[in-house]
Amino acid sequence: MTRDLLTGANFGGPLQVNGSAGTAGQVLQSAGPGQVPTWATPSGSGSSFAGYAVGNWISPVLGAVSAGTAHVANNIYLFPFILQRSISVDALGARVTSASAGSSTQLAIYSSLSGLPTGTPLASTGNLSSAATGTITASVTSFNISAGAIYWMATNSGGTPVLQHLSAASNSIGYILGSDSIGDITSAAAVASYYRSFAQTFGTWPNLTGASTTKATGAGRGGIVYLKVSALL
């Protein structure tokens, strides 16, 4: 036996529950067995994942972290990520696991086109001291990250600090992007990670549209750029 879905047209006007037709964007929400449903605004942005909270710091990648590998000064290091929920971000952060005397580091987020970093950064920090170990953070102008889209975290330093990164055995990038070479995402040495880099004088962030970034495998240079949630979209 089948039942037809009743719509506003069946009633000669908007569908009403308890005398209310709800407002734009609302959906009917169950109040439990035997109870009258109510109108409510759905949470999230088409995603079932609702674990983020405003004011929380989140890691944009999943996997075992490691101390990372030392930066080479004046090089942008890039690593991709995907979020399961659309959010606004108002601060970026990282962890210095090995300091570099007198050095500073900057953090940024790039969008992606055809699996490569593109455009100018959606946000970037000023100089953050990497002359001592510990967390480094900075507020940025709020920007949005859309669920399911690829973005690139980016770091550059004027010295040779080490930032916390994913273990070289992490297969995160294989899951996100894959590669034209199976050797990039698996090896007998359990190295399953690779990253991209771009030679760039520290202190400036270029437009990477069409730029030729270098791919390298192994323990990640650069570092995880952590995100602070300012709004759920």
C-alpha positions in Angstrom: 0.0 0.0 0.0 1.4 3.4 -1.0 0.5 6.8 0.4 0.8 10.1 -1.5 2.7 12.9 0.1 0.4 15.8 1.0 1.5 19.3 0.1 0.2 22.7 0.5 -1.7 22.3 -2.8 -3.8 19.6 -1.2 -5.2 22.1 1.3 -5.5 25.1 -1.1 -2.7 26.9 0.8 0.4 26.4 2.9 0.7 23.2 4.9 0.1 24.1 8.5 0.9 22.3 11.8 -0.8 23.5 14.9 -1.9 26.5 13.0 1.6 27.4 11.8 3.0 27.2 8.3 6.6 27.7 9.6 9.0 30.1 8.0 11.3 29.9 5.0 14.0 27.2 5.4 12.2 25.4 8.2 11.4 21.7 8.2 9.1 19.5 10.2 10.8 18.0 13.2 9.5 14.9 15.1 8.6 15.5 18.8 8.5 11.8 19.4 5.9 9.0 19.1 2.3 10.2 19.4 3.4 13.8 19.5 2.6 16.6 17.0 5.7 17.5 15.0 7.0 21.1 15.0 8.6 23.4 12.6 12.4 23.9 13.1 15.4 25.2 11.3 17.7 22.3 10.3 21.2 22.4 11.7 24.3 22.0 9.5 24.7 22.7 5.9 23.6 19.5 4.2 26.0 17.6 6.3 25.1 15.1 9.0 28.3 15.9 10.9 27.6 18.4 13.7 30.6 17.9 16.0 32.1 21.4 15.6 31.2 24.1 18.1 31.7 27.9 17.9 34.8 28.9 19.8 36.5 25.5 19.4 39.8 24.9 17.7 39.7 21.9 15.3 42.2 19.9 13.4 41.3 19.9 9.6 43.1 16.5 9.1 42.7 13.1 10.8 45.6 10.9 11.6 48.6 10.3 13.9 50.7 13.5 14.4 54.4 13.6 14.4 57.1 16.2 15.2 57.4 17.0 11.5 60.4 17.8 9.4 62.3 21.1 9.5 61.3 23.9 7.1 63.6 25.1 4.5 63.5 28.9 4.8 61.6 30.8 2.1 59.5 27.9 0.9 55.7 27.6 1.1 54.6 24.1 2.2 51.1 23.0 1.3 48.9 20.1 2.5 45.2 19.5 1.5 42.2 19.0 3.7 38.4 18.6 3.5 35.9 19.5 6.3 32.6 17.7 6.8 30.8 20.8 7.9 30.7 24.4 6.5 32.2 26.8 9.0 33.5 30.3 9.4 37.1 30.6 10.8 38.6 33.6 12.6 42.0 32.3 13.8 44.8 30.0 12.6 47.3 28.2 14.7 50.1 25.6 14.7 52.5 23.9 17.1 56.3 24.5 17.0 57.9 21.2 18.0 61.5 22.3 17.4 62.4 25.9 17.6 64.6 27.9 15.2 66.5 30.7 16.8 65.3 34.2 15.8 62.8 32.7 13.3 59.2 33.6 12.4 56.6 31.6 10.7 53.4 32.6 8.8 50.2 30.4 8.3 47.7 30.6 5.5 44.8 28.8 3.8 44.4 28.5 0.1 41.4 27.2 -1.9 41.8 24.6 -4.6 41.2 24.1 -8.3 41.5 20.7 -10.0 43.2 19.4 -7.0 45.9 22.1 -6.8 46.2 25.2 -4.6 44.9 28.3 -6.4 44.4 32.0 -6.1 45.6 34.2 -3.2 45.1 33.0 0.4 41.6 33.1 1.9 43.4 34.2 5.1 47.0 34.5 6.3 48.7 35.6 9.5 51.5 38.0 10.2 54.8 36.9 11.6 54.5 34.4 14.5 57.6 33.6 16.5 58.9 30.1 16.0 62.0 30.8 18.1 60.5 28.7 21.0 58.4 25.5 21.2 54.7 25.6 21.8 51.5 26.8 20.1 51.4 29.8 17.9 48.1 31.4 17.0 46.7 34.6 15.3 43.4 36.1 14.6 42.5 36.5 10.9 39.6 38.2 9.1 36.8 35.8 9.2 36.4 33.6 6.1 34.3 30.6 5.1 35.2 27.0 4.4 32.6 24.9 2.5 32.0 21.3 3.5 33.3 18.8 0.9 35.6 21.2 -0.9 39.3 20.8 -1.0 41.5 23.5 0.7 45.2 23.8 1.3 46.9 24.7 4.6 50.1 26.6 4.0 53.1 27.6 6.1 56.3 29.6 5.3 59.2 30.5 7.6 62.3 32.7 7.6 64.1 30.0 9.5 64.2 26.2 10.0 61.6 25.4 12.7 59.8 22.1 12.9 56.0 22.2 13.1 53.7 19.4 14.2 52.5 17.5 11.1 50.9 14.3 10.2 53.0 11.1 10.3 54.6 10.2 7.1 52.6 7.0 7.3 49.3 8.8 7.2 47.2 8.1 4.1 45.2 11.3 4.4 46.3 12.8 1.1 45.7 9.5 -0.7 42.1 9.6 0.6 41.6 13.3 -0.3 43.4 13.6 -3.7 44.9 10.3 -4.7 47.9 10.5 -7.1 48.8 9.4 -10.6 51.5 7.3 -8.9 50.6 4.6 -6.5 54.0 5.0 -5.0 53.0 8.4 -3.7 50.4 6.9 -1.4 51.9 3.6 -0.4 55.4 2.2 -0.1 57.4 -0.6 1.5 58.7 1.9 4.0 55.1 2.7 5.1 55.4 6.2 3.7 51.9 7.2 2.5 52.0 10.9 2.5 53.2 13.6 0.2 53.0 17.4 0.1 53.6 20.3 -2.2 56.0 23.2 -2.0 56.7 26.5 -3.7 59.8 28.7 -3.4 58.7 32.0 -2.0 60.4 34.8 -0.1 59.2 34.7 3.4 56.6 37.4 4.3 54.6 37.4 1.1 51.9 35.1 -0.2 51.6 34.7 -4.0 48.7 33.9 -6.3 49.2 30.2 -6.9 46.8 29.9 -9.9 48.7 28.0 -12.5 51.9 27.9 -10.3 54.2 24.9 -10.7 54.3 23.5 -7.2 56.7 20.7 -6.4 55.4 17.4 -5.0 57.5 15.4 -2.5 56.8 12.3 -0.5 57.8 11.4 3.1 57.7 13.1 6.4 55.8 16.3 5.9 57.5 19.6 5.9 55.3 22.6 6.8 52.8 21.7 9.5 49.2 21.3 10.4 47.3 24.6 10.4 44.6 24.4 13.1 41.4 26.4 12.7 39.2 28.2 15.2 35.5 28.0 14.5 33.7 31.4 14.6 30.3 30.3 13.1 28.5 27.2 11.9 27.1 27.6 8.4 
